[in-house]
Amino acid sequence: ALETALQHAARFATETELPGLAERVQAMYPGRPEAQLALFKPLDQGLRQRGAALPPALRDWGVELTGQLLATETVSGWTSRPPPESPMADPWDFQERTRSDGRKFRALSSFPHGERLQGTLKSPEFVPGPEFSFWLCGHDGYPDKRPGGRNIVRLRDAQTQAVLFEAAPPRNDQAQRIVWNTGSLGGRRVFFEATDADAGDAYAWLAFGDLSGGIELPAASPRGRTDRLITAADLAGRLGLTPDDPKLTPLIGLLRDPTTDLALRAAALRVMVPAFKAEADFLADSQIPVQWRQRAAQGFTTGEREAPTTVSHGVVAGST
């Protein structure tokens, strides 16, 4: 594999050969920071194994990748929010599902990272055509029980938030086609919303895709966005970027946002407040109850505890 070859090259190539490797990788994947990052990592690992620092050309490339990964912060207008009473990791990621007509399709699903995860996914606003359709699969509790009413998709009025249409998952792994007659809406702006509020360990997920009549799925999944930002923050730490670097500005908002994935807040905290490494480890420890970690995160980012440092951007307030 190319990754293995690059790691081997980083271990044994001369320092003068490494910039050429970096240039070739960037030329292979122009404008694709995630693809470049997948090949930057084995080069970095190989250099670590030989006990060598990143040469200036590779460090500059890493810094550029960090900025690019943090700059692509949105997901085509789609927003994901955890349940307010129990913030947790983002459940929404892509997976391949099967429609009732036998065709495979790309779906956004709350299944891939564990059925206990919950959250609400909201599309950008749009004006639907005469008909809005999509394919929906999933469950709403154990099949021998009555539907729990916790998993559902809706079309809402963008201004009033009123529910215009809604559908429950078909309680089937195969997706069924849902069609809503939106011609009567008369050009009203709406948004599509999918909610998984079932914390069960089975039959507690839903997935949708093949939307038609106004919007498309995002190019990157919300969970993919979270993982990308964690990687960018970790890379910033590896490269020794300091909190006042403008490239790291997006991490400030993520650190302060109480709905941000706690693993992402932890990664941001390590970079933006290096003296809080132990606190960041606490936030990232999934064995600790999520409510404790969420309360601690708010304290770390609002100055409600003694802080050993003051960050120039004001991420953490001074000692109280």
Buried (B, 14 or more C-beta within 10 A) or exposed (E): EEEEEBBEBBBEBEEEEBBEBBEEBBEEBEEEBBEBBBBBBBBBBBBBEEEEEBBEBBBBBBBBBBBBBBEBBEBEEBBBBBBEEEBBBBBBBBBEBBBEEEEEBBBBBBBBBEBBBBBBBBBBBBBBEEEBBBBBBBBBBEEEEEBBEBBBBBBBBBEEEEEBBBBBBBBEEEBBEBEBEBEEBEEBEBBBBBBBBBBBEEBBBBBBBBBBBBBEBBEBBBBBBBBBBBBBBBBBBBBEBEBEBEBBBBBBEBBBBBBBBBBBBBBBBBBBBBEBEEBBEBBBEEEEEBEEBBEBBBBBBEBEBEBEEBBEBEBBBEEE
